[in-house]
């Protein structure tokens, strides 16, 4: 999966929707924008929607730590199993997994890895 696909898949798994690119200067929709935003608010004619900037889960361990908090105990065990499998294949220590490695195993745990 490409970096943007991974980031958006994790963002969606956390309940965000209406994910789109925005211009860094105006924070308005822009196909060539530098940032991505999303909201958990459903569309309504009665109130505005609160958007947040999507973190770069591939590079930010803190963002991955927050994402991992939504996993159940069973899913946490599955994620650890995936980390250990990749550890053995690639020869690194699962304890020191990078944000990108955690993002991959997070999506594999939720069966969202393509």
C-alpha positions as CSV (number, residue, x, y, z in Angstrom):
1,X,0.0,0.0,0.0
2,X,1.1,3.6,-0.7
3,X,1.7,6.0,2.2
4,X,-1.4,8.0,1.6
5,X,-3.6,4.9,1.3
6,X,-2.2,3.6,4.7
7,X,-2.7,6.9,6.4
8,X,-6.3,7.3,5.1
9,X,-7.2,3.7,5.9
10,X,-6.1,4.1,9.5
11,X,-7.9,7.5,9.7
12,X,-11.1,5.8,8.4
13,X,-10.7,2.9,10.9
14,X,-10.7,5.5,13.7
15,X,-14.2,6.7,12.6
16,X,-13.2,9.7,10.4
17,X,-15.1,10.3,7.2
18,X,-15.2,13.0,4.4
19,X,-11.4,12.7,4.2
20,X,-10.0,15.2,1.6
21,X,-6.9,17.2,0.7
22,X,-6.7,20.8,1.7
23,X,-4.4,23.7,1.0
24,X,-1.9,24.5,3.8
25,X,-2.7,28.2,3.5
26,X,-6.5,28.2,3.3
27,X,-7.4,24.7,4.7
28,X,-10.0,24.5,1.8
29,X,-10.4,21.5,-0.5
30,X,-7.5,21.3,-3.0
31,X,-6.5,18.3,-5.1
32,X,-2.8,19.3,-4.8
33,X,-3.0,20.2,-1.1
34,X,-0.3,19.4,1.4
35,X,-2.6,18.3,4.2
36,X,-5.5,15.9,4.7
37,X,-8.5,16.5,6.9
38,X,-11.5,14.5,8.1
39,X,-14.4,14.7,10.5
40,X,-16.4,12.3,12.7
41,X,-19.5,14.6,12.4
42,X,-22.3,13.4,10.2
43,X,-23.6,16.0,7.7
44,X,-26.4,18.2,9.1
45,X,-28.1,21.4,8.1
46,X,-28.3,22.4,11.8
47,X,-24.6,22.7,12.6
48,X,-21.1,22.9,11.2
49,X,-18.8,20.0,11.0
50,X,-15.5,19.9,13.0
51,X,-12.6,18.8,10.9
52,X,-9.2,17.7,12.2
53,X,-5.9,17.4,10.3
54,X,-5.0,13.8,9.7
55,X,-1.6,12.8,11.2
56,X,1.0,11.0,9.2
57,X,0.7,7.6,10.8
58,X,3.6,6.2,8.8
59,X,6.1,8.6,10.4
60,X,4.5,9.5,13.8
61,X,4.9,7.0,16.6
62,X,2.6,9.1,18.9
63,X,-0.2,9.0,16.3
64,X,0.2,5.2,16.0
65,X,0.1,4.9,19.8
66,X,-3.2,6.8,19.8
67,X,-4.6,4.7,17.0
68,X,-3.6,1.4,18.8
69,X,-5.7,2.4,21.8
70,X,-8.9,1.5,19.9
71,X,-7.8,-2.2,19.6
72,X,-9.4,-4.8,21.8
73,X,-7.2,-7.1,23.9
74,X,-7.7,-9.8,21.3
75,X,-6.7,-7.4,18.5
76,X,-3.7,-6.2,20.5
77,X,-2.5,-9.8,20.7
78,X,-3.0,-10.3,17.0
79,X,-1.0,-7.1,16.3
80,X,1.8,-8.4,18.4
81,X,1.7,-11.7,16.5
82,X,2.0,-9.7,13.2
83,X,4.9,-7.7,14.6
84,X,6.8,-10.8,15.6
85,X,6.2,-12.4,12.2
86,X,7.6,-9.4,10.4
87,X,10.4,-9.2,12.9
88,X,11.5,-12.7,12.0
89,X,11.2,-12.0,8.3
90,X,13.1,-8.7,8.3
91,X,15.5,-9.3,11.2
92,X,14.6,-6.4,13.5
93,X,13.4,-6.1,17.1
94,X,9.6,-5.8,17.4
95,X,10.1,-3.7,20.5
96,X,11.7,-1.0,18.3
97,X,9.1,-1.2,15.5
98,X,8.9,2.0,13.5
99,X,5.7,4.0,13.0
100,X,5.5,2.5,9.4
101,X,5.8,-1.0,10.7
102,X,3.2,-0.4,13.3
103,X,0.9,1.1,10.7
104,X,1.2,-2.0,8.5
105,X,0.5,-4.4,11.4
106,X,-2.4,-2.3,12.7
107,X,-4.1,-2.5,9.3
108,X,-3.3,-6.2,9.0
109,X,-4.9,-6.7,12.4
110,X,-8.1,-5.0,11.2
111,X,-8.0,-6.9,7.9
112,X,-7.6,-3.6,6.0
113,X,-4.1,-4.3,4.5
114,X,-4.2,-4.6,0.7
